[in-house]
């Protein structure tokens, strides 16, 4: 049974919190605080909650145009448990047999399965038994890195060497070596795989964190373990997760206001006192959670001398943005799964040199395609189906607008790659295209970066802010702060911001989340 706010003490009720930003981090923070008895108001500039979890409408179809799967399920089970609910009772989750289907221009095709043994069998048939053994060894390595990261980085309250050393306890500073930060990701992958197609496939995991596999530390190989350990499909799409959280916010009495612009954060002396709205009034509170890019906060909403936060992120340090296209199409030839990746035969390094080196759209992009209607109880007819296509792009949306000709060329190159891999696509309506400049307008001061700062050095992840800012009363959540980008990480940041407020205001904070992979089956 969900706990109601009236079950807590009057002392806790007196804490008033305003959460700015209705993405996953803000929603989780608001929910945790309301469940603890705080008076919470959630302000969102857009017309609906969910942040990067969104849908677009095209030719009468609703197409998911954001995160597509749920990973690190125990994070969400803990969040729901915190408020007296059960994840499996509020959402229908299923575990797919096939994680993704991969295509190459030479006609090769390889599925990765949720069952690692099945994946090893397919890799052996695809590239030989030596590569299958390398795959098994690679997964063991990734699991070790994950274990070290879980015990140190993810458990640390803030991303600093001192905090990580404390979290590592007996291992001290030496604990940081367990996450393998001093080698490049692609170099380590090359130790396990000789087939260049497999190197490219597993190097792609760096893009899940907005990075180049040629620049990212080997630490990011842990993403392969997270995916192999448990991917879940949400019935109704990831937007269903946002809607369930919104329902729970209502159950706990959170005052949600969409379409509300925050002009700046009110500071009295050296403490946050509330937020000033674009509509005029000032909303007073004891604490503010900023669930947005920290650079936007410091650059727009707070005086620099008071915030002590960077007012902007150098373009060269930003993570990936994207060029996306939601499409209603008729497809022919190759058989798609729900999640598909198409690789060109050109140099993989050139794609990331174009993006991070030259600051332009890749001339020969790798293309992710989600076929939303596949792997459903009834696959689509040949009449039409919904596709969502993602191409990596530079996060320069605040300094330049991509020329229409360059966008068209890149989309044509993507369709050319699909055709070379055997997939014919015919649009039944003009695609809904989103560019880095459009993402910049949604997430100001980001340039369209979708993952905060790029993790391209051994200690880049330690530059992210923790939940507490240096300004009393101001707390941070979202993908630009610790522990990082992605739906589960943003959820963890929201939970930590809530815990920090409860601790600082004399309430009992939430216990740290123990992050494990896998999870239990749905009831």
N, C-alpha and C positions, 0 to 999 in steps of 0.2 A: 504494500500500500504506500503510495506517495505521501511523504511528510508534508504537512501544511505549515505555512509560516507561523500560525497562531500556536504551534506546539513549542515554540522557542521562547526564550526569556525576553522581557521588555527591554533589558539592557541592549541586547543585540538589535532589536527593532530600531533603535535610535540612530544607527549608522545609516546614512543616506549616501548612495553611490550612483554616479552617472557613468554609464558605459557609452563611449563614442565609437560607433562602428559595429554593424550587425553581421559581421562574418562569423565563422565558427568560433574563433577565440573569444569574441565579445559575447556571443550567445552562451557559451559554456560558463564564462565568468559571471554573467548576470544570473544564470540559473543557480550556480553554486552559492552565490551571495544571497539570493532570495530564499533559497532553501535553509540558509543559516539564519534567516530572520531580518536581513537588511532590507531597507526600502530602496528599490532599484529602478532606475529609468534607463532605457536603452534607446539611443538616438542613432538613426541610420539615414544617410543622405539619399540613398536609392529608394525606390518605391516598394522594395521587398527585402527581407532578410536572406542571408545565405552567403554574401560576399562573392567569392570566386565560384561557388556552387550556383549555377544558374542554368536557365533554359532560354532558348530563343524560339520564336514562332516563325514558321516559314511555310507558305502554301497550305495553311490549315494544319500543319504538323508542329508538335512541340519537340524540340531537339535539345538534348543535354549538351551544354557547351562549356563544361568545366571539368572538375575532377570526376572520374568515372567509376572508381572502385574504392572500397573501404579496406584499409590495412591496419595493422596494430590494433586488432579488435579489443584486446583487454583494456586499452585506454578508454574506450567508450563504455565498456562494461563497468569500469570503475566509476566513470562520471555518472552513469545512470544509477548505479548502486548508491552513490553519495546522496542522491535525492530520493532514495527509497523506491526506485523503479528498476525494471529489468529490461535490458536492451532487446532480448529476444521476444518480449511481449509487446514492444512498441514498434519494432521493425522486422520485416521478413528478410532474412539474410540467407543466401545460398553460396556454396563454394563451387566455383566453376572447375570443370575437369581440365580445360585448356586455358592457360593464362594468356597466351597470345600466339598468333600465327605469324611467321616471318617469311618474307619473300625477297628473292634476289633476282637481278636482271638475267642471270644465267639460267633461270627457270627453277632454281632450287627453292625448296619450301621446308620449313621446320617449325614444329609446334613445341612450345614449352608447356609442361603440364604441372598441375598442382602436386602431382605425385612425382618426386624426384627420380624414382627408379624408372618410371615410364619415360621421363625426359632423357635419362641416360641411355635407354634403349634406342630412342629416336636419334640421339646424337651419334651413337655408334653406327646406325644405318646411314646417317647423313654424312659423317666425316671420318668414321673409323673408330675402332675400340680404344686407340690411344687418346683420342679426344674425349671419349666417354669417361675414361679414368681421370683425365684432367678436370672434367666437370665435377666429378665426385670430390676430388681434392680441393677444387675451388670452393665448393659449397662448405667444406669443413673449415677452410680458411676464413670465409665470410662469416661463418657462425662464431668463430673465435673473436674476430674484430667486433662483431655485434655484442658479444658478451662483455668485452672490455668497455665498449661505448656505453652500454647499459649501466654498468657498475660505476662509471666515472662521469662522463660528459652528461648523459641524460639524467643522472641522479643529482648533479650539481645544481645548487640554487641559482647560480649565475655562471656564465661561461668564462672562468678565469683558471689559470694554472693552479692557483692556490685552492680554489673550490674543488677542482678536479682531483687534486692531490688528497684533499680531505675525504672526498667521496671514495677514492681508491684505498683509503685507510692504510693498511700495512705496506702497500706497495709504494705509497708516497708519490713523488713526482714521476717515478719510473712507470707509474700506471699509464701515463700518456702514450708510452711507446707501444702499448698493446693495441691501440687503435690505428697503428701504422700510418702516421701522418707525414712521414718524411720521404716516402716514395710516391711516384706518380701512379695514378689508377691504371692507366693503359699499360705501363711497364709491368705491373704485377699481373694483370690479365694475360700478358704475353708469356708469363712463366707457366701458365696452366693450359693455354690453347695455342696451337701452331696454325690452325686454320684461320685465315684472315676474316672469314665470314663470322666465325664465332667470337673473335676478338671484337668485331664491330658490334655484334649483338649484345655482349655483356658490357662493353664500354658505354652503350646507350643508357645504362642505369644512371650515369652521371647527370644526364639531362633531367632526370626526375627531381633533381635538386638544383636545376638551373645552371649546370656547369659543363665545361668541356672535359671529356675523359682524358685529354692530353695535358691538361693543366691541373685537374683536381687531385687532391691527395688520395692515396689508396684507401683511406678510411671509407670513402663513399662506396666501396665494394659491398659494404654491409647492406646496402639497399637490395642487392640480389637475395640475401638471406631473408630480409623482411618480406619480400614478395613470395619466395618459395615457402616461407613458413605460414603464410595465411593471407589470401586475398578473398574478399567477400563481395558479392554483388548485392546491391540493395534493390528490393522490389520497388519499382516506380522510379528508379534512378537515385543518384546521390541527393537530388533535391528533396527526396522523401525524408532524408536525415534532417535537413534544415527545417522542414515543415514540422516534424515531430518535436524538435527542440523548441520551435516557436509555440507549439501547443503547450509544452511543459512550462515555458515562460509565462504563458497566460494562466496556467493552473496555479502558479506560485505568485501571481499578482504583479509581475513585472510590467511596468508601464512602457510599452513599445511605441515609439513615434518614428514612422518612416517618412521620407520626404523632408527631413529636417536637417538644415545646414548649420553646423557649428562654426561661428565666425572666429572665436578665439576662446582660450581658457582664462578665466578670471583668477588673478593672483593678488593676494593681499599680504603685503610684507614678503615673507618667504614661504608662503603656503598657498596651495590651490584652494579656492573658495567656491568654484562653480564653473559653468560654461555660459558663454554669451551666444545666443542663437541668432541666425540670420533674420528670423521673424521679429526680433527685437528684444524679448525678455531675457533676463539672466536667471539661469537655474542654479540655485545654491545647493551645495552638497558637502559632505565630509571628505570624499575622495572621488577622483576621476580615473577611469581606465581608458587609455587611448588604444583602441584596437585598429591600428593602421600603421602605415610606414612611419618609423620614428623620424626620418628626415623631413617628412611633411609636417609633423608636429612641431619640430624645432624651427623649420623655415617659415611657417605660416601662422601658427597658433600661439606661439610663446616667444617672448623676448629671448634672443640668443644668450644674453648674459645670465638669464635665470634658468634656462633649460639645461645648459651644459650638454646638449645633444648636438650632433653634427647637423648643420643646416642643409646639407645636401650630400649625395653620394656621387663620387666621380664616375663618369660614364664607363670608364674602363674597369671599374670594380663591380658593376652591376651584373646580376644573373641574367639568364635568358629571358627574352620576351617571346612572343609567338605571333605568327600569322595563321589565323584559323579560318575555316570555312565550314559552316553548317549547310548541308545540302540535302535536297530531295532528288533522288536519282533513280535511273534504271541501270542495273549492272549486268554484265555478261562475263562469261568465261570462268576465271578461277573462283574457287569456293572460299568465301570469307568466313572467319569466326567473328565474335563480337569485337575482339581487340586484334589489330593487325599492324605490322610494321613493314614498310617497303624500303629496301636498301638499294642504292645505285651501285654501279660497278666502279665509280670513280674513287679517288682517294678520300677516305673518311676524314683525314686531317684537314682537307681543304674546306670542308663544311664549317668547321669551327674557326679556321683562320679567317674565312669570309666574315663570320659573325663577330668574333672577339678581336681579330686583328684589323680587318678592314672596315668593320662597322656597317656591313651591308647584308642583305638577304643572301642566303647561300645559292650559288649557281647550280649546284646539284644537291638538292636537299634530301635528307631522309624524311619519310612521310609516315606519320601515325594516322591510322584510320580506325575510328570506332564505327562499326556497323551495328547500330543500336538495336535493330530488329532481329539480328542473328542470335543463335543459341537460345532463342525463346521457345516456348512450347510449340509455336507454329512459326517457322521461318517465313519471311515475307514472300509474296508472289513476285514475279518478274515485273509487275506493273510499276512498283515504286518501293523505295526504302529510304531510311534516314541514315546519312553519314555525317560524321564530324571529323574533320581533317586538321591536323596540327603540323606546322612547319616551324622549326626553331628560327628565331629572329633576334637581331640586336635590340637592346633596350635603349633606344635613342629617341623615344617618342616625344620628349620635351625639347629636343634640340633640332629636330628635323622631321618633316612629314615625308614618308616614302612616296615617290612619284607613282602615279597610277600605272605607268608603263612598267615600272620595276615590279609592282605587285602582280600585274597580269603576267609578266614573264615568269615569275616564280611559281604562280599557280599553274601556268601552262607546263612548266618543267615538272611539277608534281604530277599532273595528269599524264604527262609523257612517261614518267617513271612507272606509274600504275599500269599503263598500257604495255610497257616493256616487260613487266612482270606478269602479264596475261590478264589484267583486269580492265575491261571496258566500262566507262562511266559516261552516262548521258544525263545532263541536268534537266529536270522537269520544271525548274523555276530558278531564277537568278540566285546564286548562293548568298548566304548572309556572312560577309567577311568582316573579321575584326583584326585591326592592325595594332602595332605598338603604340601609335599615337592615341588610338581609342582606349587602350588599356591605361595610358597615362592620364587621360581625362577621368577615368574611373578611380584611379589610384594616384592622386597628385604627388609630384616630386619623385616618382619612381622611374620615370622614363618608359614605363610599361613593363619594367622588370617584374616577373611573376613570383620570384623566390627570394626577394631581398637582395643582399649582397652575394656575389659569387664566392664560392669556397675554392679559391685557386692557390692557396698557400697553406702550409702546415697548421698555422694558427688563425686562419681567417674566421673559423667558426667562433673563436674566442672574442671576436670584436663585436658580437651581437650583445645587445643590452639584456639584462635580466628583468624580472617583473617590477622591481622597484627602480624608479628614476631617482636622480639626485635632488629633485624638487619635492618636498613633503606634500603628500596628498595626491601625487600623480603616479600612476602605475601603467605598465605597458603590457600589451598582449598582441598576438598576431604573428604572421610568418616572418616578419623582419626582426623579431627578437628571439631570444633563447627559448626552446631548443632549435627552432628553425622552421623552414617552409614545409607545406603539406598539411592536409586536413588533420591527421592525428597529432602532428607537432603543434599546430595552431591550437588545437583543443587542449593540449597539455599546457601551453602558455596561458590560456585563459584560466585554467584551473589554478595555476601558480599565482596569477595576479589576484584571484579571489582569496587564496590562502594567505597571501601577504597582507591584504587588507584586514582580514579577520584577525591575524596575529597582531598587526600594528594597532588595531582598535580594541584590544583586550579580549577578543573572542578566541575561541579555540580554533586554530587553523586546521585545514584539511591535511590528512596524512599524505605523504608523498606517494605518487603513482608508481607502482611497480610494473614496469613495462616488460611483458613477455610476449613472445610471438606465438602464432598458432591460434589457440582459442578453442572453446567448446562448440559442439554442434548446436544448431537451433533446436529448441524444444517443439 
